[in-house]
Amino acid sequence: MAKHTPMMQQYLSIKADYQDAFLFFRLGDFYEMFFEDAVKAAHELEITLTSRDGGDDRIPMCGVPYHAAKGYIETLVERGYKVAVCEQVEDPKAVKGIVRREVVQLITPGTMMERKTMDEKTNTYIVSVTDFADGSYGIACNDLTTGENTATLFRGTLEEVILEVHSLGAKELVVSSTFPIESIQKVIQQLQIVVSLEEDTAISDAFQPLVSKLTQTKLKETFGRLLNYLLKTQKRALDHLQPVELYDRNQFMKIDVHSKRNLELTETIRSKGKNGSLLWLVDKTKTAMGGRLLKQWIDRPLINRAAIEQRHHMVETLQDNFFIREDMKESLKEVYDLERLAGKVAFGNVNARDLMQLKRSLMQIPTLKDLVGQLGNDYADKMADSLDACPELTALLERSIKEEPPLSIKDGDIIKEGYNEKLDEYRFISKNGKTWISELERKERELTGIRSLKIGYNRIFGYYIEVTKSNLASLQEGRYERKQTLANAERFITDELKEKEAMILGAEEKIVQLEYDLFVQLREQVKTFIPRLQQLAKIVSELDVLQSFATVSEENHFVKPTLTDKREMFVKEGRHPVVEKVLESSRYVPNDCMMQDGLNIFLITGPNMSGKSTYMRQIALISILNQIGCYVPATEALLPVFDQIFTRIGAADDLISGQSTFMVEMLEANNAIAHATERSLILFDEIGRGTSTYDGIALAQAIIEYIHEHIGAKTLFSTHYHELTALEEQLHALRNVHVSAVEEKGKVVFLHKIKEGAADKSYGIHVAELANLPKTLINRAQEVLNSLEEDAPVASIPVQIVREVVEEKKKEEPKADILADDQLSFFSTAEEKPKKEEKLLSKEKDILEMLRKLDLLDTTPLDAINTLYAIQKKLKK
């Protein structure tokens, strides 16, 4: 076994506790990595891999400068790695031998406090999940940057739990070592969630206030696991952690992760970005915390009618008070991220500039309070009363921190004059001491008559009197003490200069240290205001979201919806808000959706590209906008409160799980059927198209009948299976509607208008024509369609047209590789008929002769079709 140096032994002993993390080991001005860490880090960070002597052998090594480490750490964490930061915890000057080192923080994807790529309007969640014997799961969620904590109990499959974790945007999952993670390993990898282990679930007395609202032991255990993980990884005070908020999924509209993706609520399907999503449309927030709250509201629409109507009323009030709203927006622009500033204060990484942002934010609160109080709305009055400007904190920051402080808190020039007597004294000494130095320089020049004499300073020798060698004879003997010899000059010092030097340099050093100490004390004072700041942030962010709703509704001509407890939905001239916005100059065609009580299913037919899917999505988005408290894109709307929305729109394989498009389609359909209630909204687009026509029709009809008879949910079901339109005569709660289109001079014109009744055709060939398929191909398709509609055999159409299409695409066909026996067997089976007439026997002999002479290995597919046509023609004679 190789022997290692004492330093490498120290490294290995620390690394043993952090096997799943890169260990950034501080050596002087660098963080070094060794062994496998070095090899992997060199590759990931694109830095040089070298080696060093570690005892018996040379070992791989790489490193990064300590002042640039933040960027490298961020890169590794963004890629799903953990980084353990190991610092020297002793002064090397005061220690003989190896300096003691300890890991001071473990930075993980779920606990990174700051990063360049961090979206200020997006939460960074870390989630803990605990499984219990009764099949339930505890879920606890934390955003370390804001201190927010939530918890809920979940019932469902383990995969559904993980999808719920993913829907929260969690980057890290904390579980026990007995958690059955292996069964969902593929899903975890696919969703790129980092898994961490924590066994301890006990909550110390100091943190008991955080779980005061939790009555269930399961949730306390789940949050305890998460809390202990945070404490062990961060290794510092977490004073900004907020009490755990219990949320019940049944208190919000349930939208599964597939439906959120299909409806593009917070990100688009194609780009996975915000642009083009519902969030993009309605986000007119002015603060980062308002942006985060808006995303949370979209993820969890309300189902409490009174709460929804309260938000609607606030939006209406803000719309009616345009000038107050505009003044509010101007004030909100000046409010920084109070939640994350509070988190930085608690974490100990706040700087003086951050505290200036905090002060400027607090200075806007009195104005906001006054504006909100003028709205004349009961709920607005309550919000105004809750706006705590923290005047004591504002006053403290006003008298302590300079207006334009430096970024570093260790270089001084942070604290205002008048804040601390001792600091002012040191500053007086430093300032006047330098004035004295200038006066001394003037006196020495007069005394010696040397006009070039100067008093200088450097860090090594301190203050000195410098005289060029040509002027040395002018110096009074015994007055000066030699300090340094240069090539062209000599440097001296006097007792008087020594005294002043000690005073000035001592004062400057004391100024820097005292300013740092005062700032740390100030930071501790600010910590006491964290709960008030967090409460203030909640009110400000809610105001911000509500003004955003009012602004968006006004700009896009949304209307205030009326809510009903009846099972009816009337939307007049409804619009898809995002599509309408993207179209810009083009006029969006609005559509009604009139579903009275007792009418539950719209069976939608019509051509592709005509707007069936858009129509279905717009009804879902109108419902979601309504239940988050926003106005809706329509001229009039009477809406129920939906408990759930299920969608099956679009086609996508889940290749990682080994599931085809059709299997994904059936699984999503089953999810809706298994969980929907009569208060739900279901959107099914082209169910059954992933299999054969007859199978598809059968499944689609059975699903419609099941929803009609057993669920009774409001359902929009689009299809190309025109056979299903006959269900209107059999199912009393179903109506046919279609997206209209007309033909003009052989061309299809999509009207994008929903009308009653079934569509007469699908116009599929016209859509193919719009896609610029070859003209000959389009003509051939039309002939085949006409033949099918007339119930005539397709093969009876002359094949010369097919030959032209194929030869246009490819001049030379490959030889057909067909087994003659197989083809003969096919035709002999097709021609097996009772031989009652001599004429038929003669035809068969001729056909067999034709087949015998046919060289299948030298016959193109087109020639084979021609032969088939000739055979069929002969049989019909």
GUFITOR-530682 format. One record per residue (C-alpha): x, y, z; residue in one letter. Coordinates in steps of 0.25 Angstrom, whole numbers, plus 5000, padded with zeros to 4 digits. Each point is the difference from the previous one (the first is absolute). Example, Ala and Ser with C-alpha at 12.3 -4.5 7.8 and 13.67 -1.06 7.14 Angstrom:
! GUFITOR-530682
504949825031A;500650144998S;
! end
This chain:
! GUFITOR-530682
500050005000M;500550144996A;500550095010K;499550154999H;500550135005T;499450055013P;499250114991M;499549894991M;499649925012Q;499250125005Q;499350014986Y;499649865000L;499449995014S;499250124996I;499649954986K;499549875007A;498850085005D;499750064987Y;500149894990Q;498950054991D;500550144999A;501250074994F;500950045012L;500650154998F;501249985009F;500650145003R;501550014999L;500550145001G;499450084988D;499449884993F;498949905002Y;500649874996E;499449864996M;500749875000F;499849864994F;498749974993E;499550145004D;501150064992A;499849914988V;498550034999K;500150155004A;501150024990A;499149954989H;498750075005E;500750135002L;501049994989E;501250035009I;501449944999T;500249875007L;501349985006T;500649925012S;500850015013R;500849925009D;499049945010G;501049905007G;500449874993D;499350044987D;499650134992R;498650035000I;499050074990P;499850145004M;499350134995C;499650135007G;499350134998V;500350145006P;499250035013Y;499650134995H;499449944988A;499449875006A;498650055000K;499849994985G;500749865000Y;499149955011I;498850064993E;500349924987T;500149875008L;498850025008V;499250044987E;500449864994R;499449935012G;501349985009Y;500250045014K;501250085005V;500649995014A;500850125004V;501149975009C;500750125007E;501250025009Q;499450035014V;501350045007E;501050114997D;501249934993P;500950105008K;499649955013A;500049854997V;501249914999K;499849894990G;498749974992I;498950115001V;498749945004R;498950014989R;498549975000E;498950004990V;499350135003V;498849984990Q;499549894990L;499450074988I;499049924993T;499050024988P;498950035010G;500850085010T;500750104991M;499750145005M;500650084989E;500349974985R;500250094988K;498949914992T;499050015012M;498750054995D;499550115010E;498649964997K;500149855003T;500149935013N;501249905002T;499349895008Y;500649885007I;499049895004V;500049895010S;499149884998V;499749895011T;499249884997D;499149945010F;499449865003A;498650044996D;500450044986G;500050155003S;501250094997Y;500450125008G;500650114991I;500750125006A;500550114991C;501050125003N;500650114992D;501350045008L;500150134992T;498750055006T;499849915013G;498749954995E;499549875005N;498849924996T;499549865003A;498949904995T;499549865001L;499949934986F;499349874996R;500349944987G;501149914994T;501550035002L;500150054986E;498950105002E;500750055012V;501350024992I;499250074989L;499450095011E;501450035005V;500450034985H;498850094998S;500550095012L;501350024992G;500849935011A;501549974997K;500349915012E;499349895007L;500349965014V;499649865005V;500449905010S;500949884996S;498849915000T;499250084990F;499749914988P;500750094990I;500549894992E;498649974994S;499950144994I;501550024997Q;499750024985K;499050115003V;500950075010I;501150004989Q;499150054989Q;499550115009L;501550045004Q;499750005015I;501149985010V;499849905011V;500550025014S;499949925012L;499750045014E;499549915012E;499850105011D;498650055002T;500050065014A;499850155001I;500750075011S;499350105010D;500650124993A;499349964987F;498649965006Q;499450134996P;500149974986L;499149885001V;499050065009S;498950004989K;500249854998L;499249905008T;500349874992Q;501249925005T;500349964985K;500250144996L;500950045011K;500849884997E;500150034986T;500450155002F;501049955011G;500749924990R;500150124991L;500450105011L;501149915005N;500649994986Y;500050154999L;500750015013L;501149904997K;500350054986T;499950155003Q;500750005013K;499550145004R;498850075006A;498749994993L;499350115007D;499250034987H;499249875000L;498550035000Q;499049915007P;499549894992V;498750034992E;499149884999L;499449994987Y;498949904996D;500049964985R;498549995001N;499950155003Q;500650034986F;499649964986M;500849884996K;500850004987I;500949894998D;501450024994V;499549954986H;498950105000S;500950115004K;500949964989R;498949994989N;499450135004L;501450075001E;499750075013L;501450045004T;500849954989E;499849964985T;500149864995I;501050034989R;501050105007S;499849965014K;500150155003G;499050115005K;499850074987N;498749964994G;499449945013S;498850055008L;501050055011L;500750094989W;498750064996L;499550045014V;501350035007D;500050165001K;500549995014T;501150105004K;500649935011T;500849865001A;499149955011M;498850044993G;500449924988G;500349885009R;498650015006L;499350014986L;500749874996K;499549935013Q;498650054997W;500049954986I;500549865005D;498950005011R;498750074995P;499050025011L;498749925002I;499450085011N;499050094993R;500050115011A;501550014999A;500050014984I;498950115001E;500850085010Q;501250004990R;499150044988H;499450115009H;501450055003M;500450004985V;498750074997E;500350115010T;501450014994L;499550024986Q;499050115005D;501250075007N;500950024988F;500950115006F;500149935013I;500449884993R;501150074992E;500650065012D;500049875007M;500849944988K;501050115001E;500249975015S;500149854998L;501150024990K;500950065011E;499749885010V;501149894999Y;499949865004D;499650015015L;499949845001E;501449974995R;500650125006L;499549955014A;500649864996G;501350064997K;500050085014V;499749875007A;501049924992F;501150105003G;500450034986N;499350144999V;500950124996N;499850155002A;499450024986R;498949895004D;499750085012L;499950134992M;499049934991Q;499249965012L;499950145005K;499650054987R;498949904999S;499550035014L;499950154996M;499049964989Q;499049945010I;499450125006P;499650054986T;499549864997L;499250005013K;499450134997D;499649964985L;499449875004V;499250075011G;499450094989Q;499449884992L;498750005009G;500049855000N;499849925013D;501149904997Y;500950114995A;499850075013D;500449875007K;501349994991M;500350155003A;499949975015D;501049894999S;501050084992L;501150015011D;501150104995A;500949965012C;500450155003P;501049965011E;500849914990L;499950114989T;500550115010A;501149905005L;500549984985L;499950154997E;500950045011R;501049884999S;500349974985I;500650094990K;499250024987E;501049944991E;500749905008P;501149904993P;499649864997L;501049945010S;499750015015I;501449985004K;500750124994D;499350115008G;499350134994D;498649945004I;499650075013I;499550155000K;500750105009E;499250035013G;499649855002Y;501149965009N;500950095009E;501249915000K;500049994984L;499950154999D;501250015009E;500849914992Y;499650074987R;500450135006F;501449955004I;500149944986S;499650124993K;500750105008N;501249915001G;500250014985K;499950155001T;501150005010W;500849924991I;499950104989S;500350115010E;501349935004L;500449984986E;499950154998R;500850035013K;501149904996E;500250074986R;500150135007E;501049955010L;500949934991T;499850094988G;499849874991I;498850034991R;499949854995S;499949945014L;498749925002K;499349925010I;499549874994G;499349875004Y;500049854997N;499449885006R;501449945003I;500850125006F;498850095004G;500350155000Y;501450054996Y;500750134996I;500749984987E;501250094995V;500849984987T;501449975002K;500550134994S;499350075012N;500549915011L;501150115004A;498950105004S;499449915011L;500350035014Q;500949905006E;499349915011G;498650054997R;499649894990Y;500049845002E;500349934987R;498949904997K;500349954985Q;501050034989T;499650014986L;500850024987A;499850154999N;499550035014A;500049975015E;498849995009R;499950045014F;499150015012I;499950095013T;499549975014D;498950104997E;499649934987L;500049875007K;499050045010E;499150064990K;500149884991E;499649915012A;498850095002M;499650014986I;500249854996L;499349955012G;498850094998A;499849954986E;500149865004E;499150025011K;499050074991I;499949884990V;499949905011Q;499050095008L;499150024988E;499949854997Y;499749985015D;498950114999L;499449944987F;499949865007V;499350065012Q;499150084990L;499749874993R;499649935013E;499150125003Q;499349984986V;499849855003K;499050045011T;499150064989F;500049884991I;498649955004P;499450144997R;500750014987L;499549874995Q;498650045004Q;500150134993L;500649924988A;498749924999K;499150125000I;500850074990V;500149884990S;498549985001E;499850154996L;501049984989D;499249884994V;498750075001L;500550124993Q;500649914990S;498649944997F;499350134999A;501150054990T;499949874992V;498550005000S;499950154996E;501149994989E;499449874994N;498550035002H;499749895010F;498650005007V;499749985014K;499349865001P;498849965008T;500149875008L;498949905002T;499849885009D;499149944989K;500649904990R;500050104988E;501050084992M;499750114991F;501250074993V;499650104989K;501150034990E;501149935008G;501450014995R;501449935002H;500750115007P;501449964996V;499749974985V;499350134999E;501250075006K;501049934990V;499150024988L;500150155003E;499650074987S;499149884995S;498650005006R;499749885009Y;498749944998V;499249995013P;499149885003N;498849975010D;499949895009C;498649985005M;499849885009M;498750015008Q;499849915012D;499749864995G;500950024987L;501449945004N;500749964987I;500350074987F;500449904989L;500950094991I;500249974986T;500750084989G;501350004991P;501450005005N;500650145002M;498650065002S;500250035015G;499349885007K;501249995010S;500150155002T;498550015003Y;500249895011M;501250065006R;499450145000Q;498849945009I;501049945010A;500850135000L;498850095002I;499649905012S;501450015006I;500150154999L;498650015006N;500549925012Q;501350075003I;499250135001G;500350064986C;499050054990Y;499749914988V;500250024985P;498550014996A;498950104998T;499249935011E;500249885009A;499249925010L;500949895005L;499949895010P;501249975010V;500749884995F;500749915010D;500949934989Q;500450024986I;500549884991F;500650014986T;500449914990R;500550084988I;501149984991G;500849874997A;501449975007A;500749875002D;500649975014D;501249934995L;500850005013I;498949925006S;499849924988G;498650054997Q;499450034987S;499250114996T;498749925001F;500449945014M;500350155005V;498650034994E;499349895007M;500750035013L;499650145000E;498649974997A;500049905011N;500550105010N;498850094996A;499049895001I;500549955013A;500050145007H;499050094993A;498750045007T;498850074995E;500750135004R;501249984991S;500350044986L;500649904990I;500650034987L;500249884991F;500750034986D;499949884990E;499949895010I;500349874993G;500750044988R;501349935004G;499449864996T;499249944989S;498850084995T;499049905006Y;500749985013D;500150155001G;498550034997I;499649895010A;500950065011L;499650144998A;498549965000Q;500249925013A;500750125007I;499050104996I;498949905005E;500749985013Y;500250155002I;498550024997H;499549895009E;500949995011H;500750145002I;499250114994G;501250104999A;500050114990K;500749944989T;500550054986L;500349884991F;500650034986S;500149894990T;500149974985H;499249875002Y;498750064994H;499349875003E;500050055015L;499050114996T;498949905001A;500150005015L;499350135001E;498749924997E;500349905011Q;500750095011L;499150115006H;501150085006A;500950004987L;499950104989R;500750014986N;500850124997V;501050034989H;501050094995V;499550064987S;500750004987A;499650034985V;500649974987E;500250104990E;500449974986K;500649865005G;500750075011K;499749995015V;499850125009V;500049985015F;499050095007L;500549965014H;498550015004K;499349905010I;498649974995K;499049905004E;499949874993G;501049904994A;501050034989A;499849944987D;501449974996K;501450015006S;500750074988Y;501349925003G;500450014985I;499850155000H;500950015012V;501149914993A;499950104988E;500250125010L;501349925004A;500550014985N;500049854997L;500249964985P;498850044992K;499949864993T;500049945014L;498850095005I;499349964987N;500249855002R;499550015015A;498850074996Q;499749894990E;500249905010V;499150075010L;498950014990N;500149854997S;499949975015L;498850095001E;499449934989E;500349865006D;500849964988A;501349925001P;501250095000V;500849914991A;499050024989S;500550144997I;501150014989P;501349995006V;500750094990Q;499850125009I;500749935012V;501249974990R;500150154997E;500050045015V;501149895004V;500950034987E;499950155004E;500649975013K;501049894996K;500449964986K;500549865003E;499249915009E;500849895007P;499749864996K;498949935009A;500649895009D;498749925001I;499949855002L;499249944988A;499449895009D;499450105009D;499450084989Q;499449884993L;499449955013S;499350145002F;499449994986F;499649865001S;499350025012T;499350124994A;499649924988E;499549885007E;498549994996K;499149894996P;500349964986K;498649994995K;500150064986E;501049974989E;500250144997K;500550035014L;501049894999L;500550054987S;500250145007K;500849935011E;500949934990K;500350134993D;500350075013I;500949895005L;500850004987E;500250155002M;500549985014L;500949894995R;500750094990K;500150115010L;501550025005D;499750055014L;501550035003L;500150094988D;498650075002T;499850145005T;498950035010P;499350084989L;500149884990D;499449915011A;498850105002I;499850004985N;500049854999T;499050005012L;499150104992Y;500149914988A;499649885008I;498850075006Q;499650054987K;500049864994K;499249955011L;498950104998K;499849964985K;
! end
